């Protein structure tokens, strides 16, 4: 399975969708949408040569169960999903979608709990938020041997470079100035 690399334009608002399509990046992330809009967004992205990662947890009208994943896979046809939920990661893998486990690092307890989830569900990639902690990117990458995507609070090119130099394979950001 091909993994995303470099910057991942993350579309939070529809006004930024066309900007994401105009970039040279292979993947885009749809962070928030309504189920009724999602199919056309994915189809339009595919017609424009983009692979689409959908943040499953933020799609209004989509239930995080077997039927929701089956519907997403059959009807919407994304290239992968992001989720904080282990069951969604397991279902994405079952349906042969790229499965990216999103974990929020609030403190050392959150890190420990999330590492247990990662070991249990074995996602294809892990997205760490916030992505501003290079030594944690290295630590999680070393412990899990799973590719890391850094995201959250990244506002400067220097921060993108720091995350990539720390071992992240990609950086997701909704900051359109970093998409260039």
C-alpha positions in Angstrom: 0.0 0.0 0.0 1.4 3.4 -1.0 1.8 5.8 1.9 1.4 9.6 1.7 4.6 11.6 1.8 5.4 15.3 2.2 2.7 17.8 2.9 -0.9 16.6 3.1 -3.4 19.5 2.4 -6.1 19.1 4.9 -9.4 20.7 3.9 -11.4 21.9 6.8 -13.5 24.4 5.0 -15.0 24.0 1.5 -13.5 27.3 0.4 -10.1 25.6 0.5 -11.1 22.5 -1.4 -10.2 24.0 -4.9 -6.9 25.2 -3.5 -6.0 21.7 -2.4 -6.8 20.4 -5.8 -4.5 22.9 -7.4 -1.5 21.8 -5.4 1.1 19.3 -6.7 0.5 17.0 -3.7 -0.8 13.5 -4.4 -3.1 13.2 -1.4 -5.6 15.5 0.2 -7.4 15.1 3.5 -11.1 15.9 3.9 -11.4 16.8 7.6 -15.0 17.9 7.8 -18.0 17.3 5.6 -21.5 16.1 5.4 -22.2 12.7 4.1 -24.4 14.1 1.3 -21.3 16.1 0.0 -18.7 13.5 0.4 -19.2 11.4 -2.7 -18.9 14.4 -5.1 -15.9 15.7 -3.3 -14.1 12.3 -3.6 -15.1 11.9 -7.3 -14.0 15.4 -8.1 -10.7 14.8 -6.4 -10.1 11.5 -8.2 -10.9 13.2 -11.5 -8.2 15.7 -10.7 -5.6 13.0 -9.9 -5.8 13.3 -6.1 -6.0 10.5 -3.6 -8.4 11.2 -0.8 -8.1 10.5 2.9 -11.3 11.0 4.8 -11.4 11.8 8.5 -14.1 9.3 9.4 -15.0 10.8 12.8 -15.8 14.2 11.3 -18.2 13.2 8.6 -21.7 14.2 9.7 -24.2 11.4 9.1 -21.7 8.6 9.0 -21.9 6.0 11.8 -18.6 4.4 13.1 -19.7 0.8 12.6 -19.4 -2.0 10.0 -22.3 -0.6 7.9 -20.9 2.9 7.9 -17.5 1.7 6.7 -19.1 -0.6 4.1 -21.2 2.3 2.8 -18.1 4.6 2.7 -16.1 2.0 0.9 -18.7 0.9 -1.7 -20.4 4.2 -2.4 -17.8 6.9 -1.7 -14.6 5.1 -2.6 -11.9 7.0 -0.6 -8.3 5.9 -0.7 -8.1 5.9 3.1 -9.5 7.0 6.4 -8.2 8.7 9.5 -9.8 8.1 12.9 -9.2 8.2 16.6 -11.3 5.1 17.0 -9.7 1.6 16.9 -12.8 -0.1 15.5 -12.8 2.3 12.5 -9.1 1.5 11.9 -9.8 -2.3 12.0 -12.7 -1.8 9.6 -10.7 0.3 7.2 -8.0 -2.4 7.1 -10.7 -5.0 6.5 -11.9 -3.1 3.5 -8.4 -2.6 2.3 -8.3 1.2 2.8 -5.3 3.0 4.1 -5.9 3.2 7.8 -4.4 6.1 9.7 -4.8 6.2 13.5 -5.0 9.8 14.7 -3.7 10.2 18.3 -3.7 13.3 20.4 -0.7 13.7 22.8 -2.0 15.7 25.7 0.4 14.1 28.3 2.3 10.9 29.0 -0.8 9.0 30.1 -2.4 9.8 26.7 0.8 8.7 25.0 0.7 5.3 26.9 -3.0 4.7 26.2 -2.6 5.5 22.5 0.4 3.3 22.2 -1.8 0.4 23.5 -4.4 1.2 20.8 -1.7 1.3 18.1 -0.3 -2.1 19.1 -3.8 -3.6 19.2 -5.1 -2.2 15.8 -1.8 -1.9 13.9 -2.8 1.0 11.6 -0.8 1.6 8.4 0.2 5.1 9.7 -0.1 7.1 12.8 -1.0 10.8 12.8 0.4 12.5 15.9 -1.1 15.7 17.1 0.3 18.1 17.8 3.1 17.6 15.3 5.5 20.0 16.9 7.3 17.5 19.1 10.2 16.0 17.0 11.5 13.8 19.9 8.1 12.2 20.3 7.8 11.6 16.6 11.1 9.8 16.8 10.1 7.9 19.9 6.7 6.7 18.6 8.2 5.8 15.2 11.0 3.7 16.9 8.6 2.0 19.3 5.9 1.1 16.8 7.8 0.8 13.5 4.7 2.4 11.9 5.0 5.4 9.6 4.2 8.7 11.3 2.3 11.7 10.0 2.6 14.9 12.0 -0.3 17.2 12.3 -1.8 20.0 14.4 -0.5 23.4 15.2 2.1 23.4 12.4 2.2 27.0 11.1 5.7 27.4 9.5 7.8 25.7 6.9 10.4 25.3 9.5 8.0 23.2 11.6 7.2 21.1 8.6 10.9 20.5 8.0 11.5 19.7 11.7 8.7 17.0 11.7 10.0 15.5 8.5 13.6 15.5 9.8 12.4 13.8 13.0 11.2 10.9 10.9 7.6 11.8 9.9 6.7 10.6 6.4 4.2 13.5 6.0 2.7 16.5 7.6 -1.0 17.2 7.5 -2.0 20.9 7.7 -5.1 23.0 7.0 -2.8 26.0 6.7 -3.0 26.7 3.0 0.2 28.7 2.9 2.1 25.5 3.7 0.5 23.6 0.8 2.9 25.3 -1.7 
